[in-house]
Amino acid sequence: MKAIGLTKAPKLDGAHLSNLHTFLVAARYLSFARAADELYLTASAVSHRIARLEDELSLKLFHRLPRKVELTDDGERIFKVMQHAMDTLSEAVQERSHAQIEGDLCFYARPSVAQCWLVPRLSDFISRYPGIQLDIRVGNEPVDYRTRRIDLVLCYSNGEHPGLESVRLMPERIAPVCSPKYAEEHDLFNHPERLSQCTVLHDVAAWDNISFDAEWCLWRDAVGNTCELPTRFMTFDRSDLSTIAAINHAGVAIGREQLVRQRVQNGELVLPFGGFREVVNYGYYLVHPTHETMPRRLKALIDWLVEQADN
C-alpha cells in the first residue's frame, strides 16, 4: 500500500534550484515563451525544466492549454510561497548589508494624477530616500501585477480592487470648469441649464471600465441635477488634456480639485455652476499585491505618499 503524505522532500542542489527559478519566472508571466526570453533558454527547455520539477514534487504545477498555460491550485500556492520567500530574502539581504533603505520600485500611475500631483513632489522623495530607484510608468490599462512587475499603483477609483490591498490616499471633489471667456460667451454663471448649449469635455479613461460620461454623471448625482447632457462633446483619455482644452475655450470639462485647484486659483479656469462636490467613495487609492511582510522600500514610498496627501 502506498504511504500517504510521506513524499520525500527533494534535495535542493543546483539543478533543483534552476528548476524552481524557471518555475517562478514562468508563473510570473504565465508563458513558457516569455520565461524563455528572460532566462535565455528555448521554450522547450523551460517546459522540460518545469516537467522535471513536477516529477520531483509529485505535483502538477501548470495546466498546459493549446495556446497558454495556467497555474494549478498547487502551482498558485507554491508561486505565492516563493514570492514571499523572495521578498523576505531581499529584505534580509538589504538589512544585513545597508543601513539605509535601498532597492528598485516600479510605480504605476494614471497619467493625469502623475503629471499634476505626483511628479512635482518627487524631489522631496529623492532627497529623503536616495537609495530607492523609482521606475515610474503611466497609462490607462488595467494592471497585471504578475506580468508587469509593478509594486504599487496610484489610481482614481472607488477603492474596489478584489484580491489586492488598497489604501485611500486622498478624497476627490469634482466640478464643471471652463475658461472665463467661455463662461461669459455662453452666460453660464449660475445657469447650469445652459450647459445644453455647450460642448462638454469627457475623460473616458478616468478609471477602469468607465462609461464615456461617467464623471459627468457623478457630478449630476452629487448636485441633484437631472438635465440631459449636451450631445456635442469631445473625448480624451486623460483628465489633464480635458482641462487644457477647457482652458483654451473648447468647452466645459469636469475638473478634479486635486488636479485643477491651482488653475482655478490663478484664474485660468472658473467654476460656473458653484464649488466642488465630493463624490461618495471615489478618490485616489494606492493599490498593491498582498505581502505577508511588506518590503521596507515599498512601505517608505506609501508612507511618503500619505504624508504628501495630508499636506
C-alpha positions as CSV (number, residue, x, y, z in Angstrom):
1,M,0.0,0.0,0.0
2,K,1.3,3.4,-0.9
3,A,2.0,5.6,2.1
4,I,0.1,8.9,2.2
5,G,1.9,12.2,2.9
6,L,5.3,10.7,3.2
7,T,6.8,12.1,0.0
8,K,10.5,12.7,0.4
9,A,11.4,16.4,0.1
10,P,13.7,17.0,-3.0
11,K,17.3,17.8,-2.3
12,L,18.0,21.4,-3.3
13,D,21.1,21.1,-5.5
14,G,21.9,23.4,-8.3
15,A,19.6,21.7,-10.8
16,H,16.7,21.8,-8.4
17,L,17.2,25.5,-7.8
18,S,17.4,26.2,-11.5
19,N,14.1,24.4,-12.0
20,L,12.5,26.4,-9.1
21,H,13.7,29.6,-10.6
22,T,12.4,28.6,-14.0
23,F,9.0,27.9,-12.4
24,L,9.0,31.3,-10.7
25,V,9.6,33.2,-13.9
26,A,7.1,31.1,-15.9
27,A,4.5,31.5,-13.2
28,R,5.0,35.3,-13.2
29,Y,4.5,35.5,-16.9
30,L,2.1,32.6,-17.4
31,S,4.1,31.9,-20.5
32,F,6.9,29.5,-21.2
33,A,7.9,31.6,-24.2
34,R,8.3,34.8,-22.3
35,A,10.1,32.9,-19.5
36,A,12.5,31.5,-22.1
37,D,13.3,35.0,-23.3
38,E,14.2,36.2,-19.8
39,L,16.2,33.1,-19.0
40,Y,18.0,32.9,-22.4
41,L,16.6,29.4,-23.0
42,T,14.3,27.8,-25.5
43,A,10.6,27.4,-24.7
44,S,11.2,23.6,-24.9
45,A,13.9,23.8,-22.3
46,V,11.6,25.8,-20.0
47,S,8.9,23.1,-20.5
48,H,11.4,20.3,-19.7
49,R,12.6,22.0,-16.5
50,I,9.0,22.5,-15.3
51,A,8.2,18.9,-16.1
52,R,11.3,17.7,-14.1
53,L,10.2,19.9,-11.2
54,E,6.7,18.5,-11.3
55,D,8.2,15.0,-11.2
56,E,10.4,15.9,-8.2
57,L,7.5,17.4,-6.3
58,S,4.9,14.9,-7.4
59,L,2.7,17.8,-8.2
60,K,1.2,19.2,-11.3
61,L,2.0,23.0,-11.4
62,F,0.6,24.1,-14.8
63,H,-2.4,23.3,-16.9
64,R,-1.0,23.2,-20.4
65,L,-3.7,24.6,-22.8
66,P,-3.4,24.9,-26.6
67,R,-2.2,28.5,-26.6
68,K,-1.4,29.3,-23.0
69,V,-0.6,27.8,-19.6
70,E,-2.4,28.4,-16.3
71,L,-1.3,27.6,-12.8
72,T,-3.0,24.8,-11.0
73,D,-4.1,25.3,-7.4
74,D,-0.9,23.7,-6.3
75,G,1.1,25.8,-8.7
76,E,-0.6,29.0,-7.4
77,R,0.1,28.0,-3.8
78,I,3.8,27.3,-4.5
79,F,4.1,30.5,-6.5
80,K,2.8,32.6,-3.6
81,V,5.2,30.9,-1.2
82,M,8.1,31.5,-3.4
83,Q,7.2,35.2,-4.0
84,H,7.0,35.7,-0.2
85,A,10.3,33.9,0.2
86,M,12.0,36.2,-2.4
87,D,10.6,39.3,-0.6
88,T,11.8,38.1,2.7
89,L,15.3,37.2,1.3
90,S,15.6,40.6,-0.4
91,E,14.7,42.4,2.9
92,A,17.1,40.2,4.9
93,V,20.0,40.9,2.5
94,Q,19.2,44.6,2.5
95,E,19.0,44.9,6.3
96,R,22.3,43.0,6.6
97,S,24.2,45.0,4.0
98,H,22.8,48.5,4.2
99,A,21.9,50.9,7.0
100,Q,19.6,52.9,4.7
101,I,16.6,51.7,2.7
102,E,17.6,50.8,-0.9
103,G,16.2,49.0,-3.9
104,D,14.1,49.3,-7.0
105,L,10.4,50.0,-7.1
106,C,8.1,50.1,-10.1
107,F,5.3,52.7,-9.5
108,Y,2.4,52.9,-12.0
109,A,0.0,55.9,-12.0
110,R,-2.7,57.3,-14.1
111,P,-1.2,60.0,-16.4
112,S,-3.1,63.0,-15.1
113,V,-2.5,62.5,-11.4
114,A,1.1,61.6,-12.2
115,Q,1.7,64.9,-14.1
116,C,-0.4,67.2,-11.9
117,W,0.1,65.9,-8.4
118,L,2.9,63.2,-8.2
119,V,5.8,64.4,-10.3
120,P,6.0,68.0,-8.8
121,R,6.6,66.4,-5.4
122,L,9.3,63.8,-6.3
123,S,12.3,65.9,-5.4
124,D,11.4,65.6,-1.7
125,F,11.2,61.8,-2.0
126,I,14.6,61.7,-3.8
127,S,16.2,63.7,-1.1
128,R,14.9,61.5,1.7
129,Y,15.5,58.1,0.0
130,P,18.5,58.4,-2.3
131,G,18.9,54.6,-2.3
132,I,15.5,53.9,-3.7
133,Q,15.3,53.8,-7.5
134,L,11.8,54.6,-8.7
135,D,10.7,53.4,-12.1
136,I,7.6,55.5,-12.8
137,R,5.2,54.3,-15.5
138,V,1.9,55.9,-16.6
139,G,-1.0,54.5,-18.5
140,N,-4.7,53.7,-18.5
141,E,-4.6,50.0,-19.0
142,P,-5.7,47.6,-16.2
143,V,-2.7,46.3,-14.4
144,D,-1.5,42.7,-14.3
145,Y,0.8,42.8,-11.3
146,R,2.4,39.5,-12.1
147,T,3.5,40.0,-15.7
148,R,4.3,43.7,-15.4
149,R,6.2,43.5,-12.1
150,I,4.5,46.6,-10.7
151,D,5.0,47.2,-7.0
152,L,2.4,50.0,-6.5
153,V,-0.4,51.7,-8.4
154,L,-1.8,55.1,-7.8
155,C,-5.3,55.2,-9.4
156,Y,-8.6,57.1,-9.3
157,S,-11.3,54.6,-8.3
158,N,-14.0,53.6,-5.9
159,G,-11.5,51.5,-3.9
160,E,-12.8,48.1,-5.0
161,H,-9.8,46.0,-6.0
162,P,-10.6,42.3,-5.4
163,G,-7.6,40.2,-4.3
164,L,-5.4,43.3,-3.7
165,E,-4.6,45.7,-0.9
166,S,-5.9,49.3,-1.3
167,V,-5.3,52.4,0.8
168,R,-7.4,55.5,0.2
169,L,-4.7,58.2,-0.3
170,M,-6.9,61.2,-0.6
171,P,-10.5,62.1,-1.5
172,E,-11.5,63.9,-4.6
173,R,-14.1,66.6,-5.4
174,I,-15.3,67.5,-8.8
175,A,-17.0,70.4,-10.6
176,P,-17.5,71.6,-14.1
177,V,-14.8,74.0,-15.2
178,C,-14.2,76.2,-18.2
179,S,-12.3,79.4,-19.2
180,P,-13.7,82.7,-18.1
181,K,-14.1,83.7,-21.7
182,Y,-16.2,80.6,-22.5
183,A,-18.4,81.1,-19.4
184,E,-19.1,84.7,-20.4
185,E,-19.8,83.9,-24.0
186,H,-22.4,81.3,-23.0
187,D,-23.7,83.1,-20.0
188,L,-23.1,80.1,-17.7
189,F,-22.6,81.6,-14.3
190,N,-25.3,80.2,-12.0
191,H,-27.2,78.8,-15.0
192,P,-26.5,75.1,-15.2
193,E,-29.5,74.7,-17.6
194,R,-27.4,76.5,-20.2
195,L,-25.0,73.6,-20.3
196,S,-27.1,72.2,-23.1
197,Q,-25.7,75.0,-25.3
198,C,-22.1,73.9,-24.7
199,T,-19.6,71.4,-25.8
200,V,-18.8,69.1,-22.9
201,L,-15.4,67.5,-22.5
202,H,-15.1,63.9,-21.3
203,D,-12.2,62.0,-19.8
204,V,-13.2,58.5,-21.0
205,A,-10.4,56.7,-19.1
206,A,-10.7,58.1,-15.5
207,W,-10.9,54.6,-14.1
208,D,-11.2,51.0,-15.4
209,N,-14.3,50.1,-17.4
210,I,-15.7,53.6,-17.4
211,S,-18.6,54.8,-19.5
212,F,-17.6,57.9,-21.5
213,D,-19.8,60.3,-19.5
214,A,-19.3,58.7,-16.0
215,E,-17.6,61.7,-14.4
216,W,-20.4,64.0,-15.6
217,C,-23.0,61.5,-14.2
218,L,-21.2,61.6,-10.8
219,W,-21.4,65.4,-10.8
220,R,-25.1,65.4,-11.7
221,D,-25.8,62.9,-8.9
222,A,-23.8,64.9,-6.4
223,V,-25.8,68.2,-7.2
224,G,-29.1,66.6,-7.9
225,N,-29.2,67.9,-11.4
226,T,-31.5,65.9,-13.7
227,C,-30.8,67.7,-17.0
228,E,-29.6,65.8,-20.0
229,L,-26.0,66.3,-21.1
230,P,-25.4,68.0,-24.4
231,T,-25.0,65.8,-27.5
232,R,-22.0,68.0,-28.6
233,F,-18.9,66.6,-26.9
234,M,-15.2,65.9,-27.2
235,T,-13.4,62.9,-25.5
236,F,-9.9,62.4,-24.1
237,D,-8.1,59.6,-22.4
238,R,-6.5,62.0,-19.8
239,S,-8.1,64.4,-17.4
240,D,-5.3,66.9,-17.8
241,L,-5.9,67.1,-21.6
242,S,-9.6,67.7,-21.0
243,T,-8.6,70.5,-18.6
244,I,-6.2,72.1,-21.1
245,A,-8.9,72.0,-23.8
246,A,-11.2,73.8,-21.3
247,I,-8.5,76.5,-20.6
248,N,-8.3,77.1,-24.3
249,H,-12.1,77.7,-24.7
250,A,-13.0,74.3,-26.2
251,G,-15.9,73.6,-23.8
252,V,-16.7,72.6,-20.2
253,A,-14.8,69.8,-18.5
254,I,-15.2,68.0,-15.2
255,G,-12.4,69.3,-13.1
256,R,-10.9,67.3,-10.3
257,E,-10.0,69.6,-7.4
258,Q,-6.6,67.9,-6.7
259,L,-5.6,68.5,-10.3
260,V,-7.1,71.9,-11.2
261,R,-7.0,73.8,-7.9
262,Q,-4.0,75.9,-8.9
263,R,-5.5,76.7,-12.3
264,V,-8.7,77.9,-10.6
265,Q,-6.8,80.0,-8.2
266,N,-4.7,81.7,-10.9
267,G,-7.9,82.4,-13.0
268,E,-7.2,80.1,-15.9
269,L,-10.4,78.2,-15.0
270,V,-13.7,79.2,-13.4
271,L,-16.4,77.2,-11.7
272,P,-19.6,78.5,-13.5
273,F,-22.0,76.3,-11.5
274,G,-20.6,76.6,-8.0
275,G,-18.0,74.9,-6.0
276,F,-16.5,71.4,-5.9
277,R,-18.7,68.5,-4.8
278,E,-17.4,65.3,-3.2
279,V,-18.4,62.1,-4.8
280,V,-19.1,59.2,-2.5
281,N,-16.3,56.6,-2.4
282,Y,-14.4,57.9,-5.4
283,G,-10.9,59.2,-4.8
284,Y,-7.2,58.3,-5.2
285,Y,-6.1,54.9,-4.0
286,L,-2.8,53.1,-3.6
287,V,-3.1,49.5,-4.7
288,H,-0.6,46.7,-4.4
289,P,-0.5,42.9,-4.0
290,T,-0.7,41.4,-0.5
291,H,2.6,41.0,1.3
292,E,3.0,39.0,4.4
293,T,6.0,41.2,5.1
294,M,5.9,44.4,3.2
295,P,9.3,45.4,1.7
296,R,10.7,48.4,3.6
297,R,11.2,50.4,0.4
298,L,7.5,49.9,-0.5
299,K,6.4,50.9,3.0
300,A,8.6,54.0,2.8
301,L,7.0,55.1,-0.5
302,I,3.5,54.5,0.7
303,D,4.2,56.4,4.0
304,W,5.7,59.3,2.0
305,L,2.7,59.5,-0.4
306,V,0.3,59.5,2.6
307,E,2.3,62.4,4.1
308,Q,2.2,64.3,0.9
309,A,-1.6,63.9,0.6
310,D,-2.0,65.2,4.1
311,N,-0.1,68.4,3.4
